[in-house]
Amino acid sequence: MEIIEQHQTIFLIMAFGFGLYMTWGIGANDVANAMGTSVGSGALTVKQAIIVAAIMEFAGAYLAGGGVASTISKGIIDGTAFEPVPELLVMGMLSALLAAGIWLMVATMRGWPVSTTHTIIGAVVGVGVAAIGMDAVHWDKMGEIVASWFVSPVLGGFFALLLTLSIRKLILNTDDPISQARKWGPFYAFLVGWLVSLVTITKGLKHIKIHLTDVEGQILALVIGVALAIIAKLMMNRIKTDERADKDFHYASVEKLFIPLMVFTGAAMAFAHGSNDVANGIGPMAAVIQLIETKAVSAKSAVTPFMLFIGGVGIVIGLATYGYKVMATIGNKITELTPTRGYCATIAASFVVVLASGLGLPVSTTHIAVGAVMGVGLARGIGALDLRVIGGIILSWFITVPVGAILAAIIFYVMRAVFS
C-alpha cells in the first residue's frame, strides 16, 4: 500500500499513457477488421475508410464500450488473491497494457492482423502468474474466452455464407439482377440500421445516462432501420447502370448498387469494433485507477465516460496513423471481394461482434472478420480462398497469446524491481 501512495502520480500517468498506447495499437491493427472489406471491395478509398472509421469507432467506444470492460479487467484474474498486495495488481495491469501495446506495434509494422483481445488477455494472464502464481488466473473463465475464439470465426463465416447465398438467390441468379438489387437493397440496409442501433440503444446508452424501456428501444431501432433503408433506396435510385461494364462483368451494375450499402456496413462494423475492443485498453486502466483512488481491490472496476473517451481517442489516432498497414490483408489477400461479398462479410461480422459486446463476451474481431471473409469465399468454393494466407493468419493468432504473456511477465518483473 505504501508503494501505491508513494508513486501515486506516476502510476496514474502511466495508466493513462499505457492505456492510450494500447488503444492506439487497437486502432492501428484492428482497423482492418472494420474497414478492410470496404477498401478491398473498392467501395471506399483508404482515406475515406479512415474518416468513416474514425467517427464510428469513437462512437462505438464511447456509447457502447462499457459492457465488456469489466470482463477484461476483473474476469480473468482473481482480484482477491491481490488483496494483501494491491501494488502488485497495479504494476501487473500497467505491465499488461505496455506489453500488449508493444506487441501490437510490432505486428502492425509488419502488417500482421493479430487479435488485440488475444494480446491483452495473454498479457493479463502472464502478469497474474508472474505476480501470484497459477492460482491467480480464473482458468474456467479463460476456458469460456478461449471457446469464444473458436466459435467466433465459425459464427462469422456462417452468417456471411447465409447472407451471400441469400443475395445470390434473391438478386444475382434472377432474370433481372439490377431491378432485384434495387428492390432488395433497402432491406439489406434496414438490417444494418436496425441491428446496430438496437444493441446501442439497449446496451450502450446507459453509459451516458440515457435509459429507454425495451419497447421504446425496439421502436427507435426500427425507425432508424427504416430511415437507413429509405436513404439507401434514394442513393441506389441515383446510381445509373453501366451497360458497357455489364458486358465485361455481368453483375457490374449490381455491384455498383451495393456500394452505398458497403459504406453503411463498414460504418456499422467500425461501430461494433469500437464498442467491443475499447475494453482491451481501458479495462486494465480502469482497474489501476480504481486501485489508486480506493487503495483497495474491489469486486468491480468502474469505467467512466472519460475513460471511454480516452479509449476512443486512442483508437482513432491509431487507425489514422498506421491503419493502412494491415487493411490490405483482410481486404485483398484472403479472397477476392466485390461490394456484395464485402457487404455480406461485414454485416455478418458486425452482427456477431455487436451481439458479443452486448453479452459482455470479449470475442476477437480479427477472428470474426476473417471467418466472415472466409464464409463469403466458401460460397464460391474452397478454391476461392488463399489457404496460405489463412494459414499464416491462424499461426499469428496462436503465437499472440504466449508472446503477450511472456512480454508482460518480463515487464512486470522489471517494474517490481524499480518500484519495490
N, C-alpha and C positions, 0 to 999 in steps of 0.2 A: 504493500500500500504506500509505503514511503517513496518508493521509486516512481509511482504514478504522480504523487504530489510534487515531487522534486522536479520531474520533467514534464509536467502537465502541458505547458505551452508547446513544447517541442512535439509531443505526441499528437496534439490537436492539429498542428501544422502538417505533420506527416500524414495524419489521417485524411485530411482534405487533399493534400498533394498527391498521395499514392492513389486515393480514390479517383481523382481526376485523371491520373496517368492510366489507371486500369480502364476507365470508361473511354479514354482516348483510344486504347488498344481495341476495345469493343467496336468502336466506330470505324477504325481503320481496317480491321479484319472482317468483321461480320456484315459490313455494308453489302458485300457480295450476295449474302442471303436475301437481303431485301430488294436490291435493285439489279443484281446480275442478270436476271431473266429479262428485265425491261430493256437493258442495254444489249444483251445478246440477241434478242428478237428484233432489234432495230427500231423499237417503239420510242426509245429515248436516247439522246446522246449522253455521254458520260457527265457532261456539265449539267444538263437538265436533270439527270438522275440524282446528282448530288444535291441540287436545290430542293427537289421534291422530298428526298430522303431527309434532308436537314430539318425541314418543317415537321414532317410526320414522325420521325424518330424522336424529336424533342417532345412532341405532343403525347406520344405513347409513353415515354419515360415519365413525364410529369403527371399525366392524367391517370394512367393505369399501372404504374410501375411499382406500387407499394405492396401488392398482393404476394409477390414471390420473394421479396427482400427478406422477410422473416424466415423463410425456409432455408435460404443460404446462410444467414448469419447465426441461426440458432439450431437448425435441424440436423446438422452434420456432425458436430462435435458436442460432447456433453459439457454444458456450462457448469454444472455442479462440481465437476472434477477440478475446475479452476477457481472455485470459491476461496480456498485458502491462499491462492496465489494469483489474484486478478491481474497483476502486472504481466504475467506470462501470457494471458489471453490478449492483452493489449498489444504486446510485441508480436504475438502469433498472428493476429489479424493484419497488422501492419506488414509483416513478412509475407503473408499470403497475397496481399494486394500488390506489393512490389514484385514478387516472383511472377505473378500472373501477368502483370504489365510488361515485364521484361520478355517473357516467352511470346506474348502476343506481338511485341515489337519485332522480335527476331523472325517469327513466322510471317508477319506482314511484309517485311523487307524481302523475303524470299518468295512471296506470292502464295504461301500455303494457306488454304482455308481451314484453319483449325477451329475447334469449338471453344469459345470463351467460357461456356458453362463447365466443360471438362477441366479447363485450365484452373479456374478458381476453386472448384471442388477438390481437385487433386492437391492444390496448394493448401487448402484448409485442412485436409486430411494429413498432409505432410507435417504441418506445424502442430497438429493435435498429437500425433505420435511422437514428434520430437520433444514436445513440452511435457507431456504427461505419460504417454505410452499408448499401447494398443487399446486400452480400455476407454480412452478419451473419445474414441470415434463411435458414433451410433451406426454400427455396421448394418443393422436392419434397415435404417433409413437410406444408407448407401445402396443397399440392395434394391430398394424401390427406385432410386435415381438411376442406377445402372440399368435396370429393366426398362426405364423410360427411354434410355439412349437407343436401345434396340427396337423398341416399339415405335419410336418417333419416325425413323425413315420409312418403316412399313406403312404407318398411317398416312404419312405424306404421299408416298407412292400410290397407295390405294385410292385416296381421294382424287389425286391428279389423274390416275388412269380412268376412273369413273367419269370425271369431267371431260377428258379427252374423247372417250367413247360417246358421251352424250352429244358433244359438238359434231363429231363425225356422223352420228345418226340423224341429228336434227338439222344440220346445216350442210356439211361437206358432201355427204352421199345422197343428195337430193337432186331433183331435176333443175332447180333454180337456186343454187347456193347463195347468191347475192341477196335475193329477196328474203330468203330464210334467215340470213345473217342479220338483216335489218329487223326482221320480226323477233328473233330470239335474243338479239344483243342486249336490249334493255333488261330482259330477265336476268341475264348473267351479271349485268351491272347492279341490279337490285340485290343479288346475293352478296356482293361486296359491301354495299352500304348497310344492309340490314345486319349482316354478321358482325362487322367490326363495331358498329355503333351500339348494338345490343350488349356486347360484352363490356364496352366502355361505360355505358350507362349503368349497368347493373354492378360492375366490379370496380370501375376506376373512379367515378365521380365522387365517391365517398372520401377520397383522399384530399379533395378540395372543398369538402363540407357541403356537397350538393347531394341531397337524398331524394330519390324517387321511389314510388312503390313499384312492384313488379308489373302491374298493369300499365302504369304511366310509362315505365321503361320500354315495355313491348310496343306501345302505341308510338312513342317517339322514334324507336328503332325502325318501325315500319314506315313512318313518314320520311325518315332520312333515306331509307332504301328506295322508296318510290321516287323521291326527289332526284336521287342519283340516276335512277332508270330514265327519268324524263330528260335529264341533262345528257345522258348517253345517247338517247334517241335523237335529240336535237343535233348533237355533234355528228352522229352517224349519217343523218339526213344531209348534212353539208358536205360529206365526203363523196366525191364523184368516182364512178367506176372507171377503170383504165383498161379498155379493150385490148390495146396493144400488149400491155403487160400480161393480160389473161391468156394471150396466145402462147406466150413463153411459159407461163406457170398458171395452170387452170384456176387456182384459187387466189391469185394475186389480189384481186379486189376484195375478196372476203377477208384476207389477212389485213388489208388496209383498213377495213371497217373495224377490226378488233384493236387497232392502235389506241383509240381512246380508252377502251377497257383495260389495256395494259397499263396505262397511266394510272387509272383508278386502283388497279390491283397492286401495282408497285407501291403506291402510297399506302394501301392497306397493309401490305407486308412490312413496310417500314414502321408503321404504327405498331403492328404486332411485335416486331423485333424490339423496338424501344421499350415496350411495356414489359417484355419478358427478360431481356438481357441487362437492363439497367441494374437489376438486383445483384448481378455478379460483381459490380463495382461498389454499390452503396450498402450492400448487406454487411460485409465486414467493417466498412467505415462506420455504419450505424452502431455496431457492437462496440467499437473503440470509443466513440463519442459518448455513448451511454455509460460506459465504464468510468470514463474520466469525470463525467458530471455527477454520477451517483456513488462512485467508489465501491460499487458492489456488482456482482454478476447477477443480473436479473433474468427472469424467465423469458422475457421478450425485449428485443431492441426496437425502440421507437424509430420509425422512418418519417422524418419531417418533410414538408413540401420543399424546404431549402435543399435538403439532401437530394431529392428527386431533381431539383433544378440543376444542381452541380453535376449530377449524372447525365442529364440531358445535354448540358453544355459540352461535357467531355466527349460524348458520342458524336455530336455534331462536328466538333473540331477534328476528331479522328477521321471521320468519313470525308471531310473536306480536304484534308491534307494528304492522306495515303490510301483512301478508299479504293482508288482506281487499280491499285496493285493486285488485289485479289478478285476484283469484279469479273475479270475475263475468264477465270477458271470455271465458275458455275455457269456463266452466261454463254460461253462458247465451246468449252472443251469436253463436256460430258456427252452432249448430244446436240444435234442441230436444232435451234429453236426458231420458231416463227411467232408472230403475235398470238395466234390461237393456242399454240403449245405453251408459250410463255404465260399466257393468262391462266391456263389450267394448272401449271406448276405453282404459280404464285398464289392464286386464291386457295388452292389446296394447302399450301404451306402456311398461309396466314390463318386459315381455319384451325389447323392443329396448334399453332403457336398461341393464338389468342385464347383458345379453349384451355390450353395448359396454363396460361397466365392466370386465367380466371379461377382455376382449380388450385393455384399455388404450387404447381409442379415445375421445377426448373429443367425443362427439356432443352435439348440443344437445337437451336435454329439451324445450325450447319447441317445436322443430321436430317432434319425435316426438309430443308430446301434441297439437299442432294437427293433425298428419297423421292421428293416430288418431281424433280427433273428426270430422274431415272424412270419414274412411273409414266411420264409423258413419252419418253423414248421407247419404253417397252410396248406401248400401244402400236409401234411400227415394227416390233420385233427386236430380239436381242442384238441383232447386227447394227441397230441404230445407236447403240451405246459404245462409248470408248472405254472398254473394260480396263485398259492400262491406266487411264486417268483415274477411274473409280477406285482401282486397287491402291493407287498412291494416296488418294484422299482418305480411304479407310485406314491405311497404315498410319497416317498422320493423326487420326483420331486415337489410335491405341497408344501412341507414344506421348501424347499430350498429358495424360493423367500422371504417369510416373515422372515426367520431366517437371511438371508443376510441383509435385510433391517433394522431389529431391531439391529443387531450387529453393523452395520455401523453407525447407528444413535447414539448409545451409545459411540462408539469410537470417533465420531465427537464431541460430547459434551465434552468429556474428553480433546480432543486435543485443542478445542477452549478455554477451561478453562486454559490450560497450556500455550498456546502461546499468549493469549489475556491479 
